[in-house]
Amino acid sequence: MTTLSQHTRLINTSDNKDNVILIWFDPDNELSIDSEHLKIQLNQLNHRIIIPTEFESCISYIQSKEREKFFLITSISYISQILPYIDVLHQIYCIFILCSKTDQHEYSFIQHTKIIGVYKQFDFLYSIIQEQIDIFNNQFDLWSFFDQDEYKNKDLTKQSSNFLWLQLLHNIILYLPYNDHAKKQMFNACRYYYQDNKEELEFIDEFEEKYHSYDAIDWYLNNSFLRKIINHALIMEDTNQLYTLRYFLNDLIQNFNQQIIQINEKKLIAYGLIELSNIEFEKLKKNHNKLISIKTFLICHRSRSLVLALSTQLPKRNNSIPVLFQITYDIQDINNNIILYQQEVLFHFNTTFRLENIQEDKHICCINMNVVNDGQQILEKYIDDIHRQIDNLNILIIFGKLICDMSQWNQSQKYFEHLLNDNINKNDLPWIEHSLGQINRWKGNWLEAKEYYKHAYDRMMKDEVNCEKNCAIILCDIGEILHLQGKYEEAYEYHEKALTIRKKYYPSFDHPHIATSLENIGLIYYQQLKYNEALVHLQQSLTIREKYFNYFHVDIATNLRNIGYIFIDQGKYDEALEYHQRARLIYEKSYSSDHVFIALTYNSIGNILYLKKKHNDALDMVQHALIIQKKYYPFGHIDIGTTLSNMGNIKYGQGNYDLALDLYQQVLMIQKKYHLSNHLDNVCILNNIGYILARGKRSYDEALHYHQQAFLMLKTYYPSYYGHIAINLNYIGDNLSKQRKFHEAIDYYRQALTIQKNYYSSDNVNIAHTLSNIGNILSDQKKNEEALDYHQRALKIYETYHSSDHINYATSLNDIGKILYRLGKYDDAFKHHEKALIIQKKYYDSENAHMALSLNYMGNVRSSEGKYDEAIDLYKQALQIYETSSSFRYADIATILSNIGTSLNHQEKYDEAFDYEQQALNIRQSHYPSAYMNIADSFHYMGNIRNSQGKYNEAIDYYQQQLKIYEKYYPTNHSNIASILSFIGSSLSRQGKYGESFECYKRALNIYEENFSTNYNQIARYLQWIGFVCYVKLDLDCALVYYEKCLRIREINFNWDHSSIVDTIYCLIEVQRARNEHEICLAYELKCFLIREKSLPINHQDIGKSLFNIGHCYEYLKKFQLALEYYKRALLIYEQCTSFSREDRQKLDANIQRISEEQNL
């Protein structure tokens, strides 16, 4: 036998890690970063850095390095050149894009799985590159750790530890087929690995010719080609490669088993030398007192001095240190995993060590480890835990499932395919097919997964032993596939069938298989939006699992995450976050930091943070999830669609509607690829797109098309999913409401409410949402009392369902405040908005659009109270929030600017007001050119300002632009057209263009008389305005006709003492006086006096004015005695009332004196 001393050398951990090369490709220095400084910074990440100056040389260099992995950093300008090479050049591991304007490109390349992201700041990019290098290097870790204190009281099923993989691999190799076919595979694998190395291929030919099983140790130690391929496969956890090498590995293990150690010492010490990076050394320090396995056949020496001498030969490298391993082992406890020869020791790869302590020295650090048997005990517990759930499952199957749990789905699939091809025991075939089904399920290949499950089920049904019990597992898995496909009713049937079987075999109702069935049924209820039923099932499932698994297991984490989803939908975000954080803690203790379950949890936490308006934190979480998913799903996956959807939500929350819309469209494409066309998830994303188009882009017709598509899918494929149908009806109603099609909108809302009342309990929060929507419509229709009732009903539900400090409660307070404002109850309105703002400040950690909205409402109240300075201050607070935290919410910013302009207009600061309105118009025209009604509003407000300035031509021009929009998008008989015609008519009248004014008012009147004949108030107004135009034109007969018609309408439809009746009477008096019809004037004045006398205090100034006017009429009629009496009665009131002007009193005194003197009275 060859002596081990010939092979004693440095333990090598860096061969694969040195294959990483950073390329900075920015030939035109667009990124303006000093190249020398850049090298220094990048060198801290990786010592191999290339900065090419030409594209062709860059690509050629990459092509020349077959086994290296490139991390490419480039500018946005060059990415279009690089994209065609991404899939062709397998050497490109990942790409980072640096760009000064990330908003334009941030998600343009998001579906290219090798592109990690687009970054604006180099420091942030630097941290992301560091993270990606760590993830990459973790693949080549020589170590696997295990916390021995954790496993004793915890179930190990679903563990994904590479420590277990190493321990089980030893057993598996001895179980795998060992025959001539395996031997031939081994030689072929070696030749394929070294296909371009003629020298090594000659050694392999000799190997095939001369190899004998009993020489396995000699061949391993004397031939580097064997050591390299085996150690590479072990470090990379390449199960497929190890399977092809199983023949030699079996021989090697048998050689270990056949070694007889003859030595007198009970304890021996061996030494090894290794060079570690600072990061790797810190990682070892963190695992003090834990178990370690080393993924290689480790060669050590019994002479400390000899090994230390090797340390002087090590080259000095930045950020790395030499480390001496001191390994103590008891000869009686080595379990055939050590070979001794003279002064050398060869450790089997499944040897388990305990890291006892670390001694740090300025020259060399020493790590002391003991060889222990804990690894075998842990493995036995792992297998026993699995057999508690599936009796007598073959360890060959257990090993493949472990690889799957490690998220190495391709490796697991190839392993099981090897087992199928190599004619493994037929009793294992159902489990192999079942495992292949699980792998395809994780990879998103649901049709293939279902086929494998069905084959497994058919085979299992033929097995008389445990047939029904094991078939329930497959029924459950088929149900999960149907759930993923959106076939919830079918899925429910499978889960119920599985549960029925499981109740038979686990009557105590305390087995995790029972929990799985309950959870799956609960998730069906969740899809139906039956949250109470879902929560009952999931809580039952959680209780069973926590008892069975002693409160720690990945299935508990998944259960917690699913309960968290329900809390999210219920608006209970704090509870949802708590459950997801508990799940995350379990996942992080059970899996590596880049496991897919951790990505799912990041996604969910990101969604919760978005709902809590913590947009930056949310985006960070979701981006981390995407980075992990790109590693596991290089060709795409439906889970990436979920991540992009969450990003779209966040971008919507930030007001970046274009990006949100782009992300949702990408999600829709992914869903169409992986889902059936009628999947419920497609409904949700269609509604999201519609919502963005309506709320963010004001593209109402296009938005409505998406909502109607979703509604048709629900009615056709999910007719009993009434919760979703009601939500969709609300979306359509919201769209129509934004278009001011109130009658149509309220019809959809009422349909939704009827469905919800039949589907939910009366206190369900979804009913509150619909009640609020109806209340908003009624308020827009000026039915404020009725609207208030709906909002108060909604508020009561929110208070019961949540609490009085929940964000939904604050929203409801704002809704009520808006109605109180419209009712003129300004104090109450302001208090409601103020209370809403207090809740929002308490609920959210930072300022956001919701707070800005409350401030805007408060500003509206103060403006209507005439407190314009306060109003402007509140508006500016809102504006600052939008510009700081939601700078993409252009529509809201435009609204605030317009509101400031309106308040300034009231303060007669016309130029400043006009400037704000112009800013609002510019935003609307630039960002929402299809939001015609908002643009029309801007034209209207600008017209009002110019009207106030007496610039009537400009005012009319703006009103005409508003009218042009209305005439294009409203029907010709719309009330808003009549309204703007009246504004034009008023401005024309002020210019003295009475004929044109008359025509405008007449058109407005015709619209109302023909289409809104019961709106007596507005018809009367138009009649009075037309009467006034006729009066100033001196067309007194025409004026008389319109005024008299106005008076008749008001007397019939209003109370006898309504102020508008008095107004119209006085208009008639003016006309009759101009016609010298003083008798008629007197009759009208007496009528006004009687109305005022009955409705006002006896000393009210208006009564005084009426008395004066009556006296004036009598004076015209030469009835001076009566005139004097009424003047004197007026004088009594004038003397008591201080509101009369000095001129009024002087005039009255003069009239009394004149009549008294002239008539000697």
C-alpha angles and dihedrals in degrees: 000000000000114000118248091227089079089065105038105128146135115307101243120218100153106064094098096033090056087060091076114103124184114213120195106195112187106123095170094046091237090155091058095220120146106248096216093049088045092055091052092052096044091046088065087062100041134354095221109076129162125189106186120189100203130054096223093051090048093054093043091053092051091049091052093058105071099173101034125098118221127211102199121202116187146150124266088247094069101039094091088059092048099045096079089057098049097091096030096055106061088183090074102090099176142345131219121196122207115200134165092219107043094167091073097047107018096113102018092104100030095121092056096096095204092056105086095189152298115269135191101192123055093212091058091044089051091057091048092051089050090052092050093048089051091051090048094047092049086071088065099044110140090206137071118191133202130185102226092193090060100055101055097076100023134083110246099202113120089024111146099195118145084213088069089043091058093046093048094042090069091057094042094055089058091050098048122097110283109194144108091288089056090048092051091048089054094055092045091050092053092049092048092050092051097033093134097042111085094184094055091044089059089054089050091053088053089046091055092047101046107025120124125177094238089059095058095113092049092048092049095049097041100044121063093193089067095044092048097049093043096045091045090053091048095048092045091044086232100174092176092057092044090051090057089049093047094111094060094038090053090053092047092052091047088053088055091050092050095052114111112204113210112184135128099220118093095203127034134184127217130188134212134178126220137170113224134185116238089252093053091048092051089050090056091048091054090055096056113154092011129118120266134193121189117220097226143054095272120217116202137166131230092220114086093191093053092053093045089053088060090058091068089061094058115111114238112251132181115255095010135102136193114246129195117212116210110193121191119194138177112229092216093056103045097105099206094301099112134066118199125196119169105298098349134086129199115197122204114238091245093057110128122218132186115220101227104175145333124228114198120206132171091240103037137350122228125212116195118207135173126212109238138176095228092108092067092046091051091049091051090051091048091053092044091051090053092047089054086067102032115026118232096348108179114251088231087065092041090055093051091048090050089056088050091050087053086060090243091133098160091050091047092048093051090047094054091044088054089053091051093048093046093057098243118191109306091230087067095051096089090052092047091052090044090052091049087053091053091049092052089047090057092045090054095249095130099164091053090045092054091049091053091048091051092050089049091049093050091050093045093051088062091058110091094199115080089340099144095037094054093039088063088066091057094043088054092050092049088052090054091052091050088050091053089050090054093248094130100161092054090044090053091054092053093048092048090050091049091048092051090054093046093050086058094055098034103038093163087068092223104108124111090235087062088049091052092053092047091049093050092050089048090054090054089055088048090056088051088052090242092139099170093054091043092051093050092054095044093048090050089050092049093050092053093047096046090053095044097042096036092245096300126090137106089246088060088052091052089047091052091048092052092050087049090057090059092050089051092055090046091054092245093133099163092053090045091052092049092053093047092048090052089050091048092053091055093045092049091052092047104039142036116272092257099051118135092240089058088051089053090051092048087053094052094045088049090054091051092049089051090054089050087053093245090134100166094049089045092052091049091054095047093047090053089052091052093051090055093045093051088059094053099034106043091161097043135269139204090251089064086057089057090051093050089048090055089049088052090053091051093048089050089051089052089051094247094135098166092057092043091052092048091051093049090051089053089050090052090053091050092048092050088053097051104024133062110258092252098051117140091233088062088057091054095049092045088055091047091054091047091049092052092047091051103037100031106027101025088226093142101168093050090045091051090053090059093047091049091050089054092046092051090052091051094048091047103040106017104033093152095049092098095164091061092042090054091050090051091050088053090052091053091046091050090052093050091045091056088053088051091242089140100166092054092043095052090050090059092046092051090050089053092048093051091051093047094049089055094042103041139039114267093258096054113135092227088064088054091054091053093045088054091051092052090047091054092052093048089050090051087052089054091248090128101156091053090044090052090056092054093049093048090052089051091048091054091053092048091050091050097041097042121002138267091271097054121115092241088057089053091051090051091050089054091050091052090045090056091054093047087051091053089049089055093247092133100165093053092043092052092048091053092050092045092051090049089053092051090053091048093051090051095044098047126055095214140025115279145164093280091061090046089054092053091049089051091053090049089051090052090055094049091047091054089049088056091247092130099162091055090045093052091048091053092046091051091051088053091046092052091053092050093047093046104040105015106028092156093061091098095160092056092045090051090051092052092048089051092049091052088050091052092052092048089050089056088052087053090242088136103165092048090046092050091051091056092047090049090053090051091050092048091054093048094047092045101044104022108030089155092052089093098166094055090050088049089054090055091052089050095052092045089051090052091054094049089047090054089051091052090245092134098165091057091043091053091048091056092044089050091053088051090048091050090057092046093049090050098048104025127063112259092254097053117135092230090062089055090049096054091044087059091053090051089047091053093051092047090050091053088053090053092248092134097160093056090041090053091053093051093050091045092054090050091049092050091053091055098041091050100039110017101034093153094056091094095165095060094040089053091051092053090048091052093047091050089048089054092051090051090048095053088045085056089239088137098168091054091047090051092054094053096042093049091048089050091050093051092053093049095046091051098045106029134059114274091249098047111140092229090062090058090047092054093046090055090051088054090048090055091052094045091047089052086052090049090240094145095160089058090044089054091051091052092046092051089049091053090047093054091049092050094043091056097043105034136058113272093249097045115137092234090060088051090052091049091052090049091049092049090051088050091053092050089050090055088050090052091243093133098166091058091042091054092048092054092044090053092048087051089050091059090058093041089056092052098042118070095191094082115100123243090246091054091053093047091050092051092047091049092052092050093048094046095050092044092052097041095046097033090235 
